[in-house]
Amino acid sequence: MVFSSPVFLFYFLVLTLLVYYLVPCKARNGVLLCASLAFYYWGEQAYVAIMFLSTAIDFTHGLLVERCKARGNDRGAQWAVTSSIVFNLALLFFFKYWDFLAETLQSLGLGFLPVLHIHLPLGISFYTFQTMSYTIDVYRGDARAQRNILNFGTFVTLFPQLIAGPILKYKDLGDQLDCRTCTTERFASGVQIFLVGMGKKVLLANNLGMLWDHYKAMAPEQLTVAGAWLGVLAFTFQIYFDFSGYSDMAVGLGRMFGFEFRPNFQYPYISRSITEFWRRWHISLSTWFREYLYIPLGGNRCSKGRWMFNLLVVWAATGIWHGASWNFLLWGLYFFCLLMAEKFFLLDRLEQAPAWAGRTYTLFFVMVSWAIFALEDFSQLAAYLRVMFGLGGVSLVDGVFGYCLTNYLPILCVSAAAATPLGAQAFRRLPLRVSQAACVILSAAALVVCTAYLVDGTYNPFLYSNF
């Protein structure tokens, strides 16, 4: 079950909200826990047992860490937090990377690991990182151990962000699990944010995804330079509106239930450097790696060689987190190289350059990165990149490019505008009553149009199902 589906919108969500607001406040976490487990069971059936296991393991380890710290047994606390981290990483490795490692070894003639053809549980990369943050936060003293397993289970399984993030840190959500305020204003703003996210996903990402799929499926000899760039441009918008749309829907759903999640995107395509891009793109993942990997490794408070090594580890981990394939590792190392270049000599020049120059530079390299990200087959990737850069005597344009550009130009223009804060800024300049009325009208229109698309259409991919 995904957010952008009639079953979720008109059955699951309506029923959950109805029960949630009918029961007493003390019972609401129980309602959310049951609803979240049902939501996950809808798509994963037996794998819901992983949620029970993860909840039990990290709940008991959090209590053990706090008890050891209170008794001055720092070694015991270290053992407990390490045990929790090892469990979560082992869970992630087995389901996500076992077959990848086994197939890689077999390709090298080493067949001692069997390929198990393991189905990847939805959202495992998100919720394992969340539960790891819990025991680490308790060990650091940034959060108190949760003594109510019902509340902790709600944190682990919370369906608004369970399968596509944003990644929640327990220290940011712990107090809200125990006590939160549900108001009409917060609920209404949550509905509006949810519908904005659904519009991004259904109206923009899904339609642009069809254009990218068209070019991705073409043989290299059929591609042209302009067509290859048009395809990557479509994917550039698709992945942004798909992921930021899901994040907005998660934030909106959270508000409907009284939670406040931090935003996961801040208009990344207006960035003037790759460094700035990664402050605006998938913020919850970037901050997680900074707080729980980069800083513990030593951050930048060390020798230059060690600092570069720390960044290399972080970006290799960032790449491989996105998927069990070599192209994702290459994607992470690609950004590591760009960031190194910026930190050593490019960043100062970019800050002095005109804004349009920095944004053009950033968008160019980000678009190349999305080609690496989207094409898992290295031979296909190499052929596609050759065409993008006009190598091998390929044509510049053809009739297919003209046809696709003509058909998709309106949605590409809308997407370009929606990827900037200009629309939101103009909306905020309206008189309060006008903006309030416009919000209601646009929200209702978004719901009607998106519902029509979902009922009538069959193309509704979920890009982050592999994460």
N, C-alpha and C positions, 0 to 999 in steps of 0.2 A: 504494500500500500504506500503510495506516495502522496504528498500534499496536493499535487495538481491532478487530482482524480475525483470524479463525482462521488465515488464511494466514501472517500475521506471527507469531502466537503459537506455532503448533505446527509450522511448517516453517522459516520464515526465521530466527527467533530461536534455535530449538533447534539448527539446523545451524551457525549462526554461532558460538554459544557452544561447541559441540562442537569445531569446528576451532580456535577461538581458544585454548582451553585444552590442546589436543593439541600445538600447535606450540611451538617454543622462544620465550622471551620476546622475543628480538630480532626475531622474525617477526610478532609480534602486531599491530603497527601496519599491516603489509602486509595482514593478514587483515581488519582493520577498514576499511582503505581500499577493498579489493575489495568487501567486504560493503556499504559505504556507497554505492559507485557502482552496485552491483546494485540496492540499495534505491531509489535515485533513478531509475535506468533503468526500473524496474518501472512508475513512474507518468509519467515524462516522456520516455522514449525519446531522441530526438535532442537534447533539451535538456541531456543529460548533458555535451555538448560545452562548455556554459557553465562547468561545474565545472572541466573541464580548463583552459580559458582563464583563469578567475579564479585558479586555483591557480598557473599559470605566471606570470601578470602580477604578482601580489602577492608571490610568492616571490622573483622577480628584483628587484622594487622594494625589498623589505626588505633584500636583500644590498647593493643600490646605496646605500640610505640609510646603512647602517652603514659602508660603505667610504668614502663621502664624509665622514661625521662623523669617522672615524678619521684622515683626511687633512686635517682642518680646513677642508674645503670645505663650509661651511654652506649656501651658495647652491645647490650641487648637491644637497645633502640635501633642501633645501626643494623644489627642482624635482621630485625623485623622489617625495617623499611627496605633493605636490600632484598629480602625474601619476597616482599610484595612486588618490587620492580621486576625481579627475575620471573615471577609467575606471569605478570602481564606481558612482558616481552616474549616469553616462551609461547604464550597463547597467540600473540600476534604473529610470531615467526611460524608456528606450525600451520596455521590456517592460511596465511598470506604468502609465505616465502618457501615453504617446504618443497612444493612441486617445482618452483622456479629454480631452487638450488639443485634438486635432483635432476632436472632436465639439463641444466648447465653442466653438471658433472658427467652425465651420460654422453653429452656431445663431445666431451674431452676423453671419452673412453673409460670413464670411471663409473661403473654401474652399481656401486654398493648401496646407494640410497634408492629405494623404489619410488616411482611416481604414483602418488595415491589418488590423483584427480580430486582433490579436496575442494568442495564448494566454499567460496569465501563468504562468511557471514556479513550481512549488511552492517555498515557502520563500525566495524571492529577497530579500525584505525582511530576513530574518534573516541569511542568509549573506553578503550584501553589507556589512551593518553589521559583521559579525565580521571580514571580511577588511580592511575599512578600519581597524579598531582595531589590526590587526597593524602596518602600516607607521607609524601614528601612535605606537604604543607604542615601536617601535624608534627613531623619530626623537626622542622625548622621553627616551630612555634608560631606559624602564620595562621593557624586555625586550630580549634579545639576538636578533639575526636568526637564524632557523632555517636551518641549512646542509644539512639532510636533507630533500629535497623529498618523500620518502615520509611523513615525520612531519608536514610542513606540509600535505600533501594530506589527511592524516587529520584535522587540525584543521578544514580547510575543509569537508570532506564528512561529518564524524562523524554517523552516521545517528540516534543517540538524540535529537539536538536539531536536526537539519537542517531540518525543515519547519515546526516550531512552537516553536522556542526551547527553553529560554531563550537569549538572546543571550550568547554567550561572548566574553570579552575575552582576547586572546592572552596578556597578562601574567598572567592567572589560570590559564591552562591549559598554558603553554609547558613548564614543568618536568615536568608530568605526562605530556606527550607523550614526553619523553625517558626518564623513569623513573617507574613507579608500582607500588604494591604491591597485589596481589590476594590477599585472604584469604577464608576461609570466612565469617567474621563479616560482612565488608563485602558479600559476595555475597548472604548471607541477608537483610541489611537492605535491599539493593537490590531483591530480590524482593518484600519486604513493601511498600516504598514504591511500586513499580510496580503492585502489585495494588490498593493504596489509590487510586492515580490512575485505574486502569482502572475501579474501582467508581464513582468520581466521574463518569467519562465515560459509562459504559454504563448504570449503574443510575439515576443522578440526571439528568445533563444530557440524555441522549437522551429520557427520558420527559417531562421538563419542556419540552423543545423541541417536542414534539407539541402541548402546550397552547398555547404561544406561536404556533405555526404556525396553530392554529385561530383565534385572535383576530386575528392579522395578516391572514388571508385574508378576514375579515368586512368587508362594506361599512360605511362610517361610520354609515349610518342603522340598521344592525343592532346596533351597539355600545351598551353602557351604560357609565356612569361606573365602576361596580364591575367590570364585565367588562374594560374597558380597563386598569384598574390590576392586575387579576389576570393579564392577559396580560403586562404589563410585569414584574410580579413573577416570573412564570415565566421570562422571558428573563433577568432579573437573576440568577437562580440558574443558568440554563442556561449563560450565557457564563462565569460564574465556575467552575462545576464542569467545563465543557468545557476551558477554557484551563488552569486549575490542575491538572486531571486529567492533561492532556497534559504539563504541566511536571513533575508528580510522576513520571509514567512515564519522562520523560527523565532525571530525577535518579536514579531507580531503575535504569534501564538503564546509566547511567554508572557507578554503583557495581558493577554486575555485571561491568563490564569494567575496573574499577580506578580510574575517574575520580571526582572529587568536584566536582559542580556546585553553585553556590550556589542556595538556594531562590528561587523567582520570586514567591511569594505568601506573605503572613503575615496571614491572616484579615482582609482589607480591609473587610469589612462590619461590623466592630465599631469602625471608626474614629469619632472624635469630631469630625472636621473633614475638609474636602476635602484640605487639606494633608497630614494624616495618611493619608488614603486613598491618595494617590499615593506615599507611602512604603511602602505595603503591597501595592499592585496593580502587576503586571508590573514588578517591581523591576529586572530586567535592562535593560528599555527606558528606564526613568526614569534609572538611573545612567549609561546610555550617553549619553543626551542631555545630562545634566549635565556629564559629563567631556569629551565631544567636541564639544559645540555651545555650551552655556550658558556654561561657564567660558572657552573661547576667545573668545567674544563680549565678555567683560568681566565676566560674572557680576553680582554686586551691588556690586562695587568700582568704582563709577562714579557718574555723576549719576543722580538719580531717573528722569529721562526716558529715559536710555539703558538703565537697568536694566529699566524697563517694556517698552522695545522688545525687549530681549534675551528677556524672558519671552514676549512676543508671538510672536517668531520660533520659540521652542522649542515653544510649544503649537500654533502653526499647523503646524509640522513633525510634531509628535506626532499631530495629527489626520489629516493627509494621508498619513502613513506607513501608517495602518490601511487605506486603500483609496483608489482613484481615483474619488472621488465627492464632491460638494459637501457632503453631510451629514457626512462625516468631518471636513472642515475646520470646519464649523459646530460639531461636537462638541468639537474642540480649542479653538476660541475660546470656547465656553461655559465650559469649565474655566478658561481664562485669566481670564475675567471673575470667576468665583467665587473664584479664588485671589487676584486683586487685591483683591476685597472683604475677604477674610480678612486679607490682609497689612496693609491700611490701617486696619481698625477691628473686624472680626468675630472674629479669632482670640483676642484677649484675653478677649472676652466668652464665647466658647465654652469656653475653659479654665476659667473661673470657674463656668460653668453645670453643672448635674447631668449625670452621664455619659449618662443616658437621653435628655436633651434634645439633646446633641451628636450622639449616634448617630442619633436620629430625623431631625435636620436633614440629616446627611450622607446617610443612606439615601434620603431624599426626593429630594434633588437628584441623587444617583447614578441613581436609578430614572428620573427625567426624562431624564438623559443617555443612558440605554440606549434609550429610545424614539427619540431623535435618531440614535443609532448604528445601530439596527436597520432603520430605514425610510429607504431611499435616495431614494424618490420624495417630493419636497417637498410635493406636494399631498396625498399619503397621510399624510405626517408631520403637516402642519398639521391635517388632519381628525382624526387620532388624538389629538393634543394637545388639540384643542378638546373632544373627548369626555372625556378624562382630567380636565379642569378644569370639566366640567359646562356648557360654553358651547353655546348654540344650542338650548336646550330639550330636551336628551337625557334619557332615563330614567336613574334611579339604578341599578336592578337589574332583572333579568328571570329567567325560568325557566332560560335557558341558563347564566347565571352560577351559579345554585344547583346545577344539575346538575354543572358543571365543578368547582365548589368542593368538592362532596361527593366526587367521584371522585378529585380530586387532593389533598385535604387531608392524607392520611397522608404522601405524598411531600413536600409542601410543609413539613410539620412536621419531617420527617427532614432536609430540606435546610437549614432554618433552624438546627437544632441542629448539623449538620455544618459550617456556615459559621462556627462559633465554636470556640474552643479548649476548651470545657467537656468534651467527650468525651475528648480527648487528656489533659487534666489528670486526669480521673477514672481513666483507664487507667494513668497513671504512679503513682497511689497504691496500686495493687495490689501484693501481694508479688511478688518477682522471678520465682519459678517459675510463679506463676499467670499473670502477664503474658506470659511466654515461651510457655506452653502456649496461652494465648488467641490470641497472634499466629499460631501455627501453624494453629490451628483456623479462625480467621477468614480467614487467607490462603487456605487450601484451599477454604473455603466461597465466598469471593469469586471464585476462579478458576472453580469449578463453575457458580455462578449467572451470572456474566458470560458464560461460554462458552455456556450455554444461551440467554441473550438474543441473543448474536451469531449463533448457528446458526439460531435460530427467527425472529428479527426481521429486518426490512429497513430500519428507520429508524436510520441511523447517520451523521448529517451531520458534516462536518468544517468547523467555523466558520472556521478560520484558513487555509483553502485560498486565500483571496483576498489573503493577506498575504505 
